[in-house]
Amino acid sequence: MAHTLAHLNSASPADAAAMLDGLYGPAPWVAGRALQFRPFRSLADLRQRLRQAVGDADAQARLALVRAQPELAGPAPGGESAREQEMAGVAQGTADQQARLGELAAAYGAKFGFPFVLALRGPRGTGLSRRQVVDELARRLDNPPDAELLEALQHLHRIAEIRLQDRFGDAPAMGNDIWDWGEQLAAHSDPGYAEKGLLTVTYLTDAHRACAQQLSQWMRGCGFDEVGIDAVGNVVGRYLAGRADAPTLLTGSHYDTVRNAGKYDGRLGIFVPMACVRELRRRGRRLPYHLEVVGFAEEEGQRYRATFLGSGALVGGFRPEWLDQKDADGISMRDAMARAGLRAEDIPALRRDPARYLGFVEVHIEQGPVLYEMGLPLAVVTSINGCLRYQVQILGMACHAGTTPMDRRRDAAAAAAEMVLYVERRAARDGNSVGTVGMLEVPGGSTNVVPGECRFTLDLRAPSDAQRDALARDVLAELEAVCQRRGLRYALEESMRAAAAPSDPAWQRRWERAVAALGLPVHRMPSGAGHDAMKLHEVMPQAMLFVRGQNSGISHSPRESTSSDDIQLAAQAMLHLLDALADDTK
């Protein structure tokens, strides 16, 4: 019989400790420290207290905790560890495969001094494949020791989380379904990537259109009253209120991807409200406002030189001149839309009347390491950083690398190198500012020629426009000074300017209350990445919820991941927000 939280909270210290025994292997002190915080408000609260117990321990205790775990390729362990290894087929395979696993595990132990720790049941809780286990072991062998110890501890927490879920009968039903939707939608990918098992879905390709049809089908199955694909390719589902003149809450995110992408960027923000609508329908509950969920057709700017095509259309920001842009194959956006059965002349009519909307909320994977390192599943976004991007060209003089004295050179690449380091130093001075030189090239460069030209990009971001602009002023002033000192010329082109989008205070507080209602700490943080919420911010209040990413929060990568348990918490937080908003708008 599964345990209950009420039983744990009321049990004697010995019985409570027995209920949590073995969550972290042979380390009863973890549960003992966590139990000091009884009564727990929720299982999520208990999970955080267990993490806190490990985090508050000294470095030697944490290292000993990892060292006490069973060897992956060692003698068969007992209990839960044995079942987890069996699910991953660790003990199966050919003699050569077993030898390879043993070699990797031995190399790992020799390098780090502790056994390889991996949550063998994975992000969905159903088990990793043997190939995934071997690949992960090989990858993590390259980690620095400090980073690998942190990763081992994170996997210990995941193991404990799944074991706790089993003992308390707390399967994340919504989270599992959402995770499965992500896997199924990722089956659609553009040519050249699909054959390699990689995910790329760019605007209005066959894979993109297949995704739109799949989302439409799922929305109907979830119980949306109205589902359609609009003139720009957005998938729009509406769950209607009891009265036609009710206001509307808007939510959603994008379903296109970058090239060689992960499965959660954007798409998570469509799936979570879909699952919420399904749950509301199951309960027979209508809200006193319409709920509109939009799968935005384009946000990433991968096929054409334009971004936020989907959300931009809803705020009247779609530019007609974009229709004449051509992709790498010479296909214009106008022709791509016609092939998809979309009418470009209908796009202006997509503009929403802000007076009819309560606001916009978005759920998004964090796309960074903050929550992963803090051990928190959710965070409330305070602002989406403003961004300035530039294309920079520095011009000097190309000359012989052997015969030109060092004090006579006008080296364009050396000036660019100075700028790379200055951007790094200057951005680090501000709280939450970031600066990146993402592309750097010496056109026509040669080993034995002093570079006469260098081109690079600048990407400067900050939580407010004032902070962003101060960063840009200093960087451009340094560019001027470096070029003047070195006798160089430069050309500068601003390629993008996006205003910061601070969260609406009232909507931010709604997300904060929803997170707190789950028994979780409320963490607030800015978003360094751009999101569809930035566009909706132009016409209505907005606020975002972040969901922790796994694998150190990596994003725009096939290794982008999250867990079904964290997704479950995001869905529960959104349901709480919807219910609380219903009380406010009655």
N, C-alpha and C positions, 0 to 999 in steps of 0.2 A: 504494500500500500504506500502511495506517495505521501511524503511529509507535507505539512501545511505550515505557512508562516506563523499562524496563530499558535500552533503547537511549539514551534521553535522558540517563539517569544516567551512562552509560559513555562517551558521545560526547565528542569533543574540544570545547573551548570554541567553536570556529567552527561545527562541525556542530550542536552543541546550540543555538546562537543562531539558526542557519538554521531549525531545527525550530520555533522560536517566533517567527520573523520575521513581523511584520505583525499580531500579535494586537491590538496597540493602535494600528494604523496606522503612520505614519512616526515611530515612537518606539522605536528599538531599545534605548534605555537601560533600559526597563522590564524586558524579558526579561533583559538583562545583569545587572541588580541581583538579580533573582530567582534566576538560575542560581548565584549565590554560595552558595546554601543547598543545593545538591546534596549527597548524593542525596535525592530526594524520596520520602517514604514512600508517597504515593498521588497521584493526579491532584487530589484535593481539597486535599492539602498544596500542590501546585504552584499551584493557583488562589489559595490564601491568600497564598502568597509573592509572586505577581504583584500582588495587591491591596496587600500590605505595601510593595512597591517604590514604588507610586504614593503610598500614604499617607505614607511616610517622606520623600518628596521635598518640597522647599520650595514655597511657594505659587505662585511664579512658574513653576516647572517644571510644576505641575499645570495652571495656566491655559494654558501653552503647549501642553500635551498636548491640551487640549480645542480650542484654536484651530487645531490642525493637522488636525482631522478634516474630511472633505469636506462641502461644503454640500449639504443635503438637496435643495434645488431648484436647485442649480447644475449645471455641466457634468457629464456622466455620469462617475462615478469608474470605476476599474478594479478587477480582482481580486474579492476577497470582498465589498467594499462594493457593487460593481455587482450581484452576485448577490442580496445582501440587499435592495437597493432594488427589484430586479425582483420578488422574492417579495411585496413589499408593494404593488406596482403604482404606485410613486411616479411613474414616467414616463408612466403611462397616464391615461386620463380625458379629459374634454372640455376645450376651451380655457378655459372659465370655471373649471373645477376646478383646472386648472394655474395659472391666474392667482391664485386664492384661496390656493393653497399657496405661491406665490411671494410674495404680499403678507404672509402670516403669517411666512414665513421671514425676509423683509426686516425686518419689525417686531421679530422676535426678535433678529436680529443687531444692530439699532440699539440695542435696550435693553440687551443683555448684553455685546456685544462679542465674541461667539464664536458659531460655528454651532450649530444645533440638533442635539443628539446623541440618538438614539433607537435602542434595540435593536430593529431592525425585525423580527427573527424572534420576538420576544415571549416570554412566559413558558413556552410549550410548545415553542418552537423551530421552529414550522412557519410563522410569518409573521403579521404584523398585516395587517388590511385597510387599504385606502387611507383609509376613513372613520375608522378608529381612529387612524391617523397624524395626520390633520388635527385631530381632536378633542383629541389629546394635545398637539399643538403649540399650539392655542388655549388650552388649560388652563394650560400651563406658562408662557405669556406673563404670567400674573398672579403668578408666583412672585417673591419678593424675590431680588436678585442672588446673595447668598450661598447661599440655599437652592437656586437653580437651578444654580449651579456644582456643588454637591454632587450634585444629581440627574443632571446630565450625566456626572459621573464614575462614578456608579453604573451608568448605562447603558453606559458604556465597559467597565466590568467585565463586564457581562452579555454584551456583544458578544464580548469576549475568551473568556468562558466557553464560549459556543456554538462559536466557532471552534476552541478547544482540543478540545472534544468531537468535532468533525468530524475533526480531524487524528489523533486517537488512537483513533477508532472506539469512543467511550465513550458510546453512546446510553443515556440513563436509562430503560431499558425499564419498570421498575416505576413510576418517577415519571411517565412518560407515561401509563400505564394509569390510575394514580390520578387524574391531572389530568383525564383523559377521563371517569372516573366522576363527578368533581365537576361537569363540564359537563352530563353526561347527567342527573344527579339534579336539577340546577337547572332542568330543563325543567318540573318540577312546581311550581306556585306558586298561591297563593290567588287567588280572584276579586278583581278590582280592581287587582291587581299583575301577574298573568300577561299581561293584555292590553297592558300597557305594557312588557313585557319585563323586569320587576323581580321579584326573588325574595323571597317571604314565605311561610313554611310554619309555621302555628300548629297547636296541639295538636288532633289528631283531625279536621281538615278533610279534604275529599276529596284535596287535594294531599298532606297529611301521610300519609294512608293509602296513597296511591300510592307515596310514598317508601318506606314500610315494605315494601310488596310488592316494589319494585325491589331494595331491599337484601337481602331474603330470597332473591330469585332469584340475585343476584350471589354471595351467600354459598354457595349450593348449587353454583354453577358453580366457585367457588374450591376446593371440596373439603371443606367443613365436614361433619362426620358428623351433626350435629343442627342444625336451623334451625327457629325458630318465633317467633311474636309472642305476648308474654305478656299478662297481664290489664290492664296499664297501657299497653300499646302498644309496649313495648320490643321491638326485633328482637334475638333472641339466637341466636348461632351457637356451637357447641362443636366443637373439634377434639380428639378424644379421645386419651388416652394408651393405652399398651399394656395397662394394668391398670385395672380399674374403680375401685379404692379409692385411686387416685393423687390428690394434692392438685390444686388448680386455681389457675391464674393468671388474673386478671380484667383485662380492658382494654376500651377503647371510649370513646365520647363521644356527644354528642347530635346528632340530625338535624333538630330543629326550628330555626327561625331567628327573628331579630328581623324587624321590618318593613323592607322595602327593604334587604335584607341582602346580604352577600357569600356566596361559595360554599364557604368553607373553615372558618369558625368551627364547631367541633364535628365536622363531617363528615370532616375530614382524619383525626381520631382513630379513625374507623371504617374508613376506606379503607386506612390503612397496615397495621393488623393483618390485614385481609382479604387484602391482597397478600402478606403474610408467610405466611399459611396456604396460599395458592396455591403459593408457592415451596416450602414444606415438603412439600406434597403432590407437587409435581413431582419433588422429590428422593427421594420415597418415605421421608421421615423422620418418625418419630413421636417426640414428646417424652416424657420421663418424668413429665409432669404434663399435666392437661387445660388447654387454652387456651380460655377463654370470652370471646368478643367481643360486646359489647352496644352496639347503637345505641339510646341512651336517647331515649325518646319526647318528653321535654320538659325543658328547662333554663331557657328564657328568660323564662317568665312573661308571655307576650304575650296569650294569649286569656283566661286566668283569673288571678286575683290569688293565684297560687301558683307557686313555682319548684321546680326539681329534682324534678318529679313522677316521672320515670323512675328516676333514681339513688336518690331518696329511698325509693322502694318497696323497693329491695333492702336497705336498712338499717332497715326498719320505720318509716320516717318519714312515710308517707302518712297524712294526717289525714282521717278520714271526713267531717268537716264541709265539706271542700273540694268534695265531690260536689254540694252544694247551691248553689255559686257559679254565677252566670250570666254569659255573655259579653255583648258589646254588642248582640247580637240577641235576648237573653233566653233563650238555650239553656243549660240547666244542664249542668254537667260530667257528671252522672249520665246525662242523656239523650244527650249526645254519645258517651259510652262505649257505651251500649246500641245506638246507631245504628251504631257501628263493630264491633259484635259482641263487645264486651268485657264481662266480668262483674266488676263492682266488688267483689263479695263474695269474689272469688278473690285480690284484691291482697295481703291479709296473708300469704298463702302464698308470696309472692315473696321474702320476707325470707331473705337468705343466712346460712348458719352460718359465721361467720368462722373457726372451727377447721378448716374444710375448704379454706380459701383461703390461698395464699402471700402475696397482696397484690394491689394494683391499680396499674397503670401507664397513663398517658394521654399521647398525642401531641396537641399542639395548636398551631395557628398563634399566634404571639406576641401579635398584636393591639396592637402598639405599635411605636415607631420604633427601639428600642435596637439590635437585631440589624442592621437595615437600615443604620443609621448606622455601626455598628462593622464592617460587612462580614463578618459571621459567619452561616453558614447555620443553626446549631443552638445551643441553650443548654440547660443543665440547671437546672430550677426548684428553688429552695431552700425556698420557702414560698409558699402562696397567701394573699394578704393577708386579714386579718380586716376586717369592714366593719360600720359603724353608719350607719343612715339615719334621718333625722328629717324630720317635717313641722313647719314653724314658722309661727306666726301672730303678727304684731306689730300691736298696736292702739294708735292715737294719737287724734287728733281731726281730722276733715275740716273745713277752713275755707277762706275765700276766699283765693285765691293773690295777689290784688292788695292786699287791705286788711289782711292779717295780718302784722305786723312779723316779721322773721327771728328775733328773740329771744323771740317768744311762740308759736312753732310747736311742735307735737308731731307731727312728720313721720315716719310709719311707714316710708316708702320710704327716707328718708335713713338711718335706723337699719339697714335691711336692706343698704344700700350699704356702710355701715361693716363689716358682718359679712362681706360678700363679700370685701372686701379683707383683713380679718383672717384669714379661713380660708386665703386664698392665702399670706399671710406665715407663719402658724403652721405649716402643713403643710410649707412649704419648709425649715423649721428641722430637720426630722427626715430621716434617711436613708430614702428609699423610702416615706415617708408621702405621701398625696395627699388633698386636700380639694376638694370641688366643690359649688357652688350651681348645680344644673342647671335648676331651674325657679324663676321669679321673676315675681310678678304683683301688680298693684294692682287688686283687685276693684272694679268700678264706677268706675274712675279717670277723671279728666277733666283736660283741659289746664289749666284755670284753678282747680283745687281742690288744696289741699295734701293729700296722701294720708293718710287716717285708718286705713287697713289695708294691710298688705302680707303676702303669703304667699310662702314659699320653701322649698326642700328643701335638706337637708344630706346629703352622702355623704362619709363619713370612712373612710379605709382605711390599714392599716399591716401590716407583715409579722408582727407579734406582737400578741396581745390586749392586753398591757401597754402597748405603744406606741400602739395604737389607742385604748385607754381614756384614756391621758394626753392625747392629741390632743383627744378628745371633752370631757374635763373642762375644758381650757383654752378651747375654743370656746364651751361652754355658760356658763362663767364670764364670758366676754367678752359674750355675749348678755345676761346678767343686768346687767352693768355698763353697757352701752350703753343699755339700756332704762331703767335707774334714772336715769342722767344726763340722759336726754332726757324723762323723765316719761311713759314708755310702759309698757304691759302686754304680756305675751306668753304664748302657749300653745305647748306643745311635745308632740309625739307621736312616740315611737320607732316607726318602721315596719318596721325590719329590724335584726337582730343576727346576724351570721355570724362564727363563730370562725375565727381564722387556722388554716391547715392546713400546718404545717411538714412538709417531705418527710422520710420515714423515712431516716435516715443510710445504712443498708445499701443501700436501693433507689436512693437518690441516687447512691451510688458505682457502682452497676451502670450507670446511665445515663452517668456520667462515663467509665467504662472503655469503654463502647460508642462514645462520641464520639471518645475518644482513639484507639481502634482504627482509625478512618477516616483518621487523620492530621490531625485538626482540633484547634485549640486548644479547651480546655474552658473555657467561660464559664458562670458561675453567676449567677443573677438571680432575684428574686422575681417572682411574678405579681400584678399589680394587679387583674386580672379574676377573677371567680369561675368555678369549673369543677365538673364532676361529681365530680372527685377530692376536693373538699371534703366531699361527703357520704360517700363511701366511706372517707375518713379517720376517720370516726366509729367504724368497726368493724374496720379493717384497715390495715396500712401502705400508703402510697402515695407515688409520685414521678412527676414529669412531665418531658417533653421538649418544648421549644419549637422551632418551625420559623419561620425568618425570613419576614416578610411583605414584599411589594414595595410600591411606591407610598408610601414612608415609613412602612410598617407600618400603614396605615389599616385599620380593621376596622369591623364593623357598617355597612358601606357597599358599594354595588355595585363600588367600586374596590378592595375587598379582594382581594389576589392573592398568589400565591407562584409559584415556578418549579418545573417538573418536575425540575430538577436538585437543588433543595433537598429536594423530596419524596423523591427517590431516596435521598439521604443519610439522611433520617429512617427510611425503610424498611430501609436497610442497618444503621443503628444498632439498630433494633428486632430485626432478625434476629440481630445479635451478642448483644444482651441475652438473647434466647430461648435461643441456643446456650450462652452462659455459664451461664445458670440451669440448663439441662439438666445441665451438668457438676457443678453444685453439689448437685443433687437426686438424683443417681443412687444 
